[in-house]
Structures are given as C-alpha cells and as structure tokens.
Amino acid sequence: MQKIEIYTRPGCGYCTHAKRLLLNRGLTFVEYDVYLQPEKINQLHARTSARAYPQIFIGNISIGGFSELLTHAQHGLLTKKSVNYSRK
C-alpha cells in the first residue's frame, strides 16, 4: 500500500471516523494535526483546494475526505495488515 497521509483538526468527528477506519483496516498512516502544526495548513493548501477536514492523500494523490475514504474501503481498495500509526 502506498503512503497514506491525513490532515486533521481537533473536534472533527469525520477525522475521528477516518482514523478509526484506517486503524481498523490495519493501515499505516501519518496524521498532520493542523492545530498542533499550523505550518501544515500551508502545505495542505498547496496540495489541494479543499478546505474541509479531514483531507486524505494516498500515494500523494488527494482522495478527499471521510466519505471518499469510505467509498475506497467499500470497493476493497484499502487492504493492508500491519498497523503503524504516527503523528508527524
């Protein structure tokens, strides 16, 4: 599986659901909390024009938010067995 990155903010229910879905699937991902790391906001804006949270990238390609992640999961596109959660 390619690198998964997720931009989140505190109090975001969809962010929580997205992370839970990834963890339950055993997927490794890197979380960027834009409140703890405000410099990541500019990085996010350079990568996509979307402004809602979460914003999820798989292999450096923006897939969108939680709804799009869920669609990927429903179509069998999220499959990896090892979990390695980290916050950068």
C-alpha positions in Angstrom: 0.0 0.0 0.0 1.2 3.5 -0.8 1.8 6.1 1.9 -1.4 7.5 3.5 -1.5 11.0 4.9 -4.4 12.6 6.7 -4.8 16.2 7.7 -7.0 16.7 10.7 -8.2 19.2 13.3 -9.4 18.8 16.9 -13.1 18.2 17.4 -13.6 16.8 13.9 -15.9 13.8 14.0 -15.2 12.9 10.4 -11.4 13.0 11.2 -12.0 10.5 14.1 -14.1 8.2 11.9 -11.4 8.3 9.1 -8.6 7.4 11.5 -10.7 4.7 13.1 -11.5 3.2 9.6 -7.8 3.2 8.7 -6.7 1.7 12.0 -9.5 -1.0 11.8 -8.2 -1.9 8.4 -4.7 -2.2 9.7 -3.4 0.6 7.6 -0.3 2.7 8.3 -0.8 6.5 8.0 0.7 9.8 9.0 -1.5 12.3 10.7 -0.9 16.1 10.4 -3.0 17.9 13.1 -3.1 21.4 11.7 -3.8 23.0 15.1 -0.7 21.4 16.7 1.3 22.1 13.5 -0.1 25.2 11.9 2.7 25.2 9.2 0.9 22.1 7.8 -2.1 24.3 6.7 0.0 26.0 4.0 1.3 22.6 2.9 -2.3 21.3 2.7 -3.4 24.4 0.7 -0.6 23.8 -1.7 -1.7 20.2 -2.3 -5.5 20.7 -2.7 -8.1 23.5 -2.8 -10.4 21.5 -0.5 -10.8 23.2 2.9 -12.9 20.7 4.9 -11.4 18.2 7.2 -10.1 15.5 7.1 -8.2 15.7 3.9 -6.7 12.3 2.9 -3.9 11.6 0.5 -2.9 8.1 -0.8 0.3 8.0 -2.7 0.5 11.8 -2.8 -2.9 11.9 -4.6 -5.8 13.6 -2.9 -8.8 11.3 -2.4 -10.8 13.8 -0.5 -12.4 13.3 2.9 -14.1 10.6 5.0 -16.8 9.9 2.5 -14.3 9.2 -0.2 -12.2 7.1 2.1 -15.3 5.1 3.0 -16.0 4.6 -0.7 -12.5 3.3 -1.2 -13.0 0.9 1.6 -16.3 -0.4 0.3 -14.7 -1.1 -3.1 -11.9 -3.1 -1.5 -9.2 -0.5 -2.1 -7.9 -0.3 1.4 -6.2 -3.6 2.3 -3.1 -3.9 4.5 -2.5 -6.0 7.6 0.1 -4.1 9.6 -0.7 -1.0 11.7 1.8 1.8 12.3 0.1 5.0 13.5 2.2 8.1 13.8 1.7 11.8 14.1 4.3 14.0 12.4 
